[in-house]
Amino acid sequence: MAQNIDERIGFKHFYATAYRSDHRHPANLALHIVGVVAGLGVLAASLTVWPLWTALGFPIAHVVPGLVGHRLFDRDEAQGDVRLTRTDYPLWWFMIANHLMAARVLTFRWPAN
């Protein structure tokens, strides 16, 4: 997958600038945390019940709350509401950033770097 940005800028720069600026509204933050916790819950439950549920439930539980948060609270007309189609940064950076943000909020370290 081709990226439109030089990946040498690093994840830390991406997280401090692009990611955090897209996640300012408290309701959007809360929905992202719900998605991370729900996704991890589906993952844990599926390992004990039926592994196919991981493939089906994890992406839905993990991504949908964040997309709703962007649609309702942190809209960006230039990037669109479906953030999964972004190509300006690697997609996996967004996934890691979601978990980092959730951990920081839940440990009362948001928005500090």
URJO-V519456 format. One record per residue. RES is the residue in one letter. OMEGA is omega in radians with two decimals (none if undefined). Layout:
# URJO-V519456
res:RES omega:OMEGA
res:RES omega:OMEGA
This chain:
# URJO-V519456
res:M omega:-3.14
res:A omega:3.11
res:Q omega:-3.14
res:N omega:-3.09
res:I omega:3.11
res:D omega:-3.08
res:E omega:3.14
res:R omega:3.11
res:I omega:3.03
res:G omega:-3.13
res:F omega:-3.09
res:K omega:3.10
res:H omega:3.09
res:F omega:-3.09
res:Y omega:-3.09
res:A omega:-3.07
res:T omega:-3.01
res:A omega:-3.04
res:Y omega:-3.08
res:R omega:3.13
res:S omega:3.11
res:D omega:-3.05
res:H omega:-3.09
res:R omega:-3.05
res:H omega:-3.12
res:P omega:3.13
res:A omega:3.08
res:N omega:3.08
res:L omega:-3.13
res:A omega:3.13
res:L omega:3.08
res:H omega:3.11
res:I omega:3.07
res:V omega:3.14
res:G omega:3.13
res:V omega:-3.12
res:V omega:3.12
res:A omega:3.12
res:G omega:3.11
res:L omega:3.07
res:G omega:3.09
res:V omega:3.12
res:L omega:-3.14
res:A omega:-3.13
res:A omega:-3.08
res:S omega:3.12
res:L omega:-3.14
res:T omega:-3.05
res:V omega:-3.05
res:W omega:-3.05
res:P omega:3.14
res:L omega:3.12
res:W omega:3.09
res:T omega:-3.12
res:A omega:-3.10
res:L omega:-2.99
res:G omega:-3.06
res:F omega:-3.12
res:P omega:-3.13
res:I omega:-3.10
res:A omega:-3.05
res:H omega:-2.97
res:V omega:-3.00
res:V omega:3.13
res:P omega:3.12
res:G omega:3.11
res:L omega:3.07
res:V omega:3.11
res:G omega:3.11
res:H omega:-3.13
res:R omega:-3.03
res:L omega:-2.95
res:F omega:-3.11
res:D omega:-3.12
res:R omega:3.07
res:D omega:-3.08
res:E omega:-3.11
res:A omega:-3.10
res:Q omega:-3.11
res:G omega:-3.09
res:D omega:-3.13
res:V omega:-3.04
res:R omega:-3.13
res:L omega:-3.10
res:T omega:-3.13
res:R omega:3.10
res:T omega:-3.12
res:D omega:3.06
res:Y omega:3.11
res:P omega:-3.10
res:L omega:-3.10
res:W omega:3.06
res:W omega:3.11
res:F omega:-3.14
res:M omega:3.11
res:I omega:-3.14
res:A omega:3.08
res:N omega:-3.12
res:H omega:3.10
res:L omega:3.12
res:M omega:3.13
res:A omega:3.13
res:A omega:-3.12
res:R omega:3.13
res:V omega:-3.10
res:L omega:3.08
res:T omega:3.05
res:F omega:3.11
res:R omega:3.11
res:W omega:0.16
res:P omega:-3.12
res:A omega:3.10
res:N omega:none
